Amino acid sequence: MVYVTRKEHFNAAHRVYNPSWSDEKNAEVFGICANPNFHGHNFELMITVKGPINPETGFVVDMKVLGNLMKTTVIDKVDHRNLNLDVDFMHGIIPSCENFVVEIWKILEKGVAELAPNAKLHYLKLIETPKNYVEYYGE
């Protein structure tokens, strides 16, 4: 089994808050991330795909094609967007990094299966800041 990873970068804004809570409770739980005027991040998204090497290409998956999948299905939808207001797959979901990476997984898992039938999405890493990131294995 070989694991290959591709990284893409995007910028996005969000407000982490629960609309069923008061402003006070949101501020208490989420701090400045609940700012009603939103805040932004320079995100990095890493995708790892696992599978056997195709003897005809030498690839598990063509990383350029994997990058294009990431761009067309996720990056183009979120780059320079507001996750709360502009991103269809995040409507009605608190845009924490944890929720965000799970929603991204749902999109990319289907795309990877179509790109490389013998490969499988193994792992996503969403880096929000140099100090904060989340990892998800589809569990």
Contact map, one row per residue, 1 for C-alpha under 8 A:
1110000000000000000000000000000000000000000000000111100000000000000000000000000000000000000000000000000000000000000000000000000000000000000
1111000000000000000000000000000000000000000000000111100000010000000000000000000000000000000000000000000000000000000000000000000000000000000
1111100000000000000000000000000000000000000000011110000000010000000000000000000000000000000000000000000000000000000000000000000000000000000
0111110000000000000000000000000000000000000000011100000000011010000000000000000000000000000000000000000000000000000000000000000000000000000
0011111000000000000000000000000000000000000001111000000000000010000000000000000000000000000000000000000000000000000000000000000000000000000
0001111100000000000000000000000000000000000001110000000000000010011000000000000000000000000000000000000000000000000000000000000000000000000
0000111110000000000000000000000000000000000111100000000000000000001000000000000000000000000000000000000000000000000000000000000000000000000
0000011111000000000000000000000000000000000111000000000000000000001001100010000000000000000000000000000000000000000000000000000000000000000
0000001111100000000000000000000000000000011110000000000000000000000000000010000000000000000000000000000000000000000000000000000000000000000
0000000111110000000000000000000000000000011100000000000000000000000000000010011100000000000000000000000000000000000000000000000000000000000
0000000011111000000000000000000000000001111000000000000000000000000000000000011110000000000000000000000000000000000000000000000000000000000
0000000001111100000000000000000000000001111000000000000000000000000000000000011111100000000000000000000000000000000000000000000000000000000
0000000000111110000000000000000000000111100000000000000000000000000000000000000111100000000000000000000000000000000000000000000000000000000
0000000000011111000000000000000000000111000000000000000000000000000000000000000001110000000000100000000000000000000000000000000000000000000
0000000000001111100000000000000011111110000000000000000000000000000000000000000000110000000000100000000000000000000000000000000000000000000
0000000000000111110000000000010011100000000000000000000000000000000000000000000000000000000001110000000000000000000000000000000000000000000
0000000000000011111000000100010011000000000000000000000000000000000000000000000000000000000001000000000000000000000000000000000000000000000
0000000000000001111110000100000000000000000000000000000000000000000000000000000000000000000001000000000000000000000000000000000000000000000
0000000000000000111111000000000000000000000000000000000000000000000000000000000000000000000000000000000000000000000000000000000000000000000
0000000000000000011111000000000000000000000000000000000000000000000000000000000000000000000000000000000000000000000000000000000000000000000
0000000000000000011111101100000000000000000000000000000000000000000000000000000000000000000000000000000000000000000000000000000000000000000
0000000000000000001111111100000000000000000000000000000000000000000000000000000000000000000000000000000000000000000000000000000000000000000
0000000000000000000011111110000000000000000000000000000000000000000000000000000000000000000000000000000000000000000000000000000000000000000
0000000000000000000001111111000000000000000000000000000000000000000000000000000000000000000000000000000000000000000000000000000000000000000
0000000000000000000011111111100000000000000000000000000000000000000000000000000000000000000000000000000000000000000000000000000000000000000
0000000000000000110011111111111001000000000000000000000000000000000000000000000000000000000000000000000000000000000000000000000000000000000
0000000000000000000000111111111111100000000000000000000000000000000000000000000000000000000000000000000000000000000000000000000000000000000
0000000000000000000000011111111000000000000000000000000000000000000000000000000000000000000000000000000000000000000000000000000000000000000
0000000000000000000000001111111000000000000000000000000000000000000000000000000000000000000000000000000000000000000000000000000000000000000
0000000000000001100000000111111111000000000000000000000000000000000000000000000000000000000000000000000000000000000000000000000000000000000
0000000000000000000000000111111111100000000000000000000000000000000000000000000000000000000000000000000000000000000000000000000000000000000
0000000000000000000000000010011111100000000000000000000000000000000000000000000000000000000000000000000000000000000000000000000000000000000
0000000000000011100000000010011111100110000000000000000000000000000000000000000000000000000000000000000000000000000000000000000000000000000
0000000000000011100000000110011111110100000000000000000000000000000000000000000000000000000000000000000000000000000000000000000000000000000
0000000000000011000000000010001111111110000000000000000000000000000000000000000000000000000000000000000000000000000000000000000000000000000
0000000000000010000000000000000001111100000000000000000000000000000000000000000000000000000000000000000000000000000000000000000000000000000
0000000000000010000000000000000000111110000000000000000000000000000000000000000000000000000000000000000000000000000000000000000000000000000
0000000000001110000000000000000011111111000000000000000000000000000000000000000000000000000000000000000000000000000000000000000000000000000
0000000000001110000000000000000010101111100000000000000000000000000000000000000000000000000000000000000000000000000000000000000000000000000
0000000000111100000000000000000000000111110000000000000000000000000000000000000000000000000000000000000000000000000000000000000000000000000
0000000000111000000000000000000000000011111000000000000000000000000000000000000000000000000000000000000000000000000000000000000110000000000
0000000011110000000000000000000000000001111100000000000000000000000000000000000000000000000000000000000000000000000000000000000110000000000
0000000011110000000000000000000000000000111110000000000000000000000000000000000000000000000000000000000000000000000000000000011110000000000
0000001111000000000000000000000000000000011111000000000000000000000000000000000000000000000000000000000000000000000000000000111100000000000
0000001110000000000000000000000000000000001111100000000000000000000000000000000000000000000000000000000000000000000000000001111000000000000
0000111100000000000000000000000000000000000111110000000000000000000000000000000000000000000000000000000000000000000000000001110000000000000
0000111000000000000000000000000000000000000011111000000000000000000000000000000000000000000000000000000000000000000000001111100000000000000
0011110000000000000000000000000000000000000001111100000000000000000000000000000000000000000000000000000000000000000000001111000000000000000
0011100000000000000000000000000000000000000000111110000000011000000000000000000000000000000000000000000000000001000000111110000000000000000
1111000000000000000000000000000000000000000000011111000000010000000000000000000000000000000000000000000000000000000000111100000000000000000
1110000000000000000000000000000000000000000000001111100000010000000000000000000000000000000000000000000000000000000001110000000000000000000
1100000000000000000000000000000000000000000000000111110000010000000000000000000000000000000000000000000000000000000001100000000000000000000
1100000000000000000000000000000000000000000000000011111011110000000000000000000000000000000000000000000000000000000000000000000000000000000
0000000000000000000000000000000000000000000000000001111111110000000000000000000000000000000000000000000000000000000000000000000000000000000
0000000000000000000000000000000000000000000000000000111111100000000000000000000000000000000000000000000000000000000000000000000000000000000
0000000000000000000000000000000000000000000000000000011111000000000000000000000000000000000000000000000000000000000000000000000000000000000
0000000000000000000000000000000000000000000000000000111111100000000000000000000000000000000000000000000000000000000000000000000000000000000
0000000000000000000000000000000000000000000000000000111111110000000000000000000000000000000000000000000000000000000000000000000000000000000
0000000000000000000000000000000000000000000000000000111011111100000000000000000000000000000000000000000000000000000000000000000000000000000
0111000000000000000000000000000000000000000000001111110001111100000000000000000000000000000000000000000000000000000100100000000000000000000
0001000000000000000000000000000000000000000000001000000000111110110000000000000000000000000000000000000000000000001100100000000000000000000
0000000000000000000000000000000000000000000000000000000000111111110000000000000000000000000000000000000000000000000000000000000000000000000
0001110000000000000000000000000000000000000000000000000000001111111000000000000000000000000000000000000000000000000000000000000000000000000
0000000000000000000000000000000000000000000000000000000000000111111100000000000000000000000000000000000000000000000000000000000000000000000
0000000000000000000000000000000000000000000000000000000000001111111110000000000000000000000000000000000000000000001000000000000000000000000
0000010000000000000000000000000000000000000000000000000000001111111111000000000000000000000000000000000000000001001000000000000000000000000
0000011100000000000000000000000000000000000000000000000000000011111111100000000000000000000000000000000000000000000000000000000000000000000
0000000000000000000000000000000000000000000000000000000000000001111111110000000000000000000000000000000000000000000000000000000000000000000
0000000000000000000000000000000000000000000000000000000000000000111111111100000000000000000000000000000000010010000000000000000000000000000
0000000100000000000000000000000000000000000000000000000000000000011111111110000000000000000000000000000000010000000000000000000000000000000
0000000100000000000000000000000000000000000000000000000000000000001111111111000000000000000000000000000000000000000000000000000000000000000
0000000000000000000000000000000000000000000000000000000000000000000111111111100000000000000000000000000000000000000000000000000000000000000
0000000000000000000000000000000000000000000000000000000000000000000011111111100000000000000000000000000000110000000000000000000000000000000
0000000000000000000000000000000000000000000000000000000000000000000011111111110000000000000000000000000100100000000000000000000000000000000
0000000111000000000000000000000000000000000000000000000000000000000001111111111000000000000000000000000000000000000000000000000000000000000
0000000000000000000000000000000000000000000000000000000000000000000000111111111000000000000000000000000000000000000000000000000000000000000
0000000000000000000000000000000000000000000000000000000000000000000000011111111010000010000000000000000000000000000000000000000000000000000
0000000001110000000000000000000000000000000000000000000000000000000000000111111111100110000000000000000000000000000000000000000000000000000
0000000001110000000000000000000000000000000000000000000000000000000000000011111110000000000000000000000000000000000000000000000000000000000
0000000001111000000000000000000000000000000000000000000000000000000000000000011111000000000000000000000000000000000000000000000000000000000
0000000000111000000000000000000000000000000000000000000000000000000000000000111111100110000000000000000000000000000000000000000000000000000
0000000000011100000000000000000000000000000000000000000000000000000000000000010111111110000000000000000000000000000000000000000000000000000
0000000000011110000000000000000000000000000000000000000000000000000000000000010011111110010000100000000000000000000000000000000000000000000
0000000000000110000000000000000000000000000000000000000000000000000000000000000001111110011001100000000000000000000000000000000000000000000
0000000000000000000000000000000000000000000000000000000000000000000000000000000001111110001000000000000000000000000000000000000000000000000
0000000000000000000000000000000000000000000000000000000000000000000000000000010011111111000000000000000000000000000000000000000000000000000
0000000000000000000000000000000000000000000000000000000000000000000000000000110011111111111000000000000000000000000000000000000000000000000
0000000000000000000000000000000000000000000000000000000000000000000000000000000000000111111000000000000000000000000000000000000000000000000
0000000000000000000000000000000000000000000000000000000000000000000000000000000000000011111000000000001000000000000000000000000000000000000
0000000000000000000000000000000000000000000000000000000000000000000000000000000000110011111111100001001000000000000000000000000000000000000
0000000000000000000000000000000000000000000000000000000000000000000000000000000000011011111110000000000000000000000000000000000000000000000
0000000000000000000000000000000000000000000000000000000000000000000000000000000000000000011111000000000000000000000000000000000000000000000
0000000000000000000000000000000000000000000000000000000000000000000000000000000000000000011111100010000000000000000000000000000000000000000
0000000000000001110000000000000000000000000000000000000000000000000000000000000000010000010111110010000000000000000000000000000000000000000
0000000000000111000000000000000000000000000000000000000000000000000000000000000000110000010011111111000000000000000000000000000000000000000
0000000000000001000000000000000000000000000000000000000000000000000000000000000000000000000001111111000000000000000000000000000000000000000
0000000000000000000000000000000000000000000000000000000000000000000000000000000000000000000000111111100000000000000000000000010100001100000
0000000000000000000000000000000000000000000000000000000000000000000000000000000000000000000000111111110000000000000000000000000000000100000
0000000000000000000000000000000000000000000000000000000000000000000000000000000000000000000011111111111000000000000000000000000000000000000
0000000000000000000000000000000000000000000000000000000000000000000000000000000000000000010000111111111100000000000000000000000000000000000
0000000000000000000000000000000000000000000000000000000000000000000000000000000000000000000000001111111110000000000000000001110000000111000
0000000000000000000000000000000000000000000000000000000000000000000000000000000000000000000000000111111111000000000000000000000000000001010
0000000000000000000000000000000000000000000000000000000000000000000000000000000000000000110000000011111111100000000000000000000000000000000
0000000000000000000000000000000000000000000000000000000000000000000000000100000000000000000000000001111111110000000000000000000000000000000
0000000000000000000000000000000000000000000000000000000000000000000000000000000000000000000000000000111111111000000000000001000000000000010
0000000000000000000000000000000000000000000000000000000000000000000000000000000000000000000000000000011111111100000000000000000000000000000
0000000000000000000000000000000000000000000000000000000000000000000000001100000000000000000000000000001111111110000000000000000000000000000
0000000000000000000000000000000000000000000000000000000000000000000011001000000000000000000000000000000111111111000000001000000000000000000
0000000000000000000000000000000000000000000000000000000000000000000000000000000000000000000000000000000011111111100000011000000000000000000
0000000000000000000000000000000000000000000000000000000000000000000000000000000000000000000000000000000001111111110000000000000000000000000
0000000000000000000000000000000000000000000000000000000000000000000010000000000000000000000000000000000000111111111000000000000000000000000
0000000000000000000000000000000000000000000000001000000000000000010000000000000000000000000000000000000000011111111110111000000000000000000
0000000000000000000000000000000000000000000000000000000000000000000000000000000000000000000000000000000000001111111111111000000000000000000
0000000000000000000000000000000000000000000000000000000000000000000000000000000000000000000000000000000000000111111110000000000000000000000
0000000000000000000000000000000000000000000000000000000000001000110000000000000000000000000000000000000000000011111110000000000000000000000
0000000000000000000000000000000000000000000000000000000000011000000000000000000000000000000000000000000000000001111111110000000000000000000
0000000000000000000000000000000000000000000000000000000000000000000000000000000000000000000000000000000000000001111111110000000000000000000
0000000000000000000000000000000000000000000000000011000000000000000000000000000000000000000000000000000000000000100111110000000000000000000
0000000000000000000000000000000000000000000000001111000000011000000000000000000000000000000000000000000000000001100111111000000000000000000
0000000000000000000000000000000000000000000000001110000000000000000000000000000000000000000000000000000000001001100111111100000000000000000
0000000000000000000000000000000000000000000000111100000000000000000000000000000000000000000000000000000000011001100000111110000000000000000
0000000000000000000000000000000000000000000000111100000000000000000000000000000000000000000000000000000000000000000000011111000000000000110
0000000000000000000000000000000000000000000000111000000000000000000000000000000000000000000000000000000000000000000000001111100000000011110
0000000000000000000000000000000000000000000011110000000000000000000000000000000000000000000000000000100010000000000000000111110000000011100
0000000000000000000000000000000000000000000111100000000000000000000000000000000000000000000000000000100000000000000000000011111000001111000
0000000000000000000000000000000000000000001111000000000000000000000000000000000000000000000000001000100000000000000000000001111100001110000
0000000000000000000000000000000000000000001110000000000000000000000000000000000000000000000000000000000000000000000000000000111111011100000
0000000000000000000000000000000000000000111100000000000000000000000000000000000000000000000000001000000000000000000000000000011111111000000
0000000000000000000000000000000000000000111000000000000000000000000000000000000000000000000000000000000000000000000000000000001111111000000
0000000000000000000000000000000000000000000000000000000000000000000000000000000000000000000000000000000000000000000000000000001111111000000
0000000000000000000000000000000000000000000000000000000000000000000000000000000000000000000000000000000000000000000000000000000111111000000
0000000000000000000000000000000000000000000000000000000000000000000000000000000000000000000000000000000000000000000000000000001111111100000
0000000000000000000000000000000000000000000000000000000000000000000000000000000000000000000000001000000000000000000000000000111111111110000
0000000000000000000000000000000000000000000000000000000000000000000000000000000000000000000000001100100000000000000000000000111000011111000
0000000000000000000000000000000000000000000000000000000000000000000000000000000000000000000000000000100000000000000000000011110000001111100
0000000000000000000000000000000000000000000000000000000000000000000000000000000000000000000000000000110000000000000000000011100000000111111
0000000000000000000000000000000000000000000000000000000000000000000000000000000000000000000000000000000000000000000000000111000000000011111
0000000000000000000000000000000000000000000000000000000000000000000000000000000000000000000000000000010010000000000000000110000000000001111
0000000000000000000000000000000000000000000000000000000000000000000000000000000000000000000000000000000000000000000000000000000000000001111
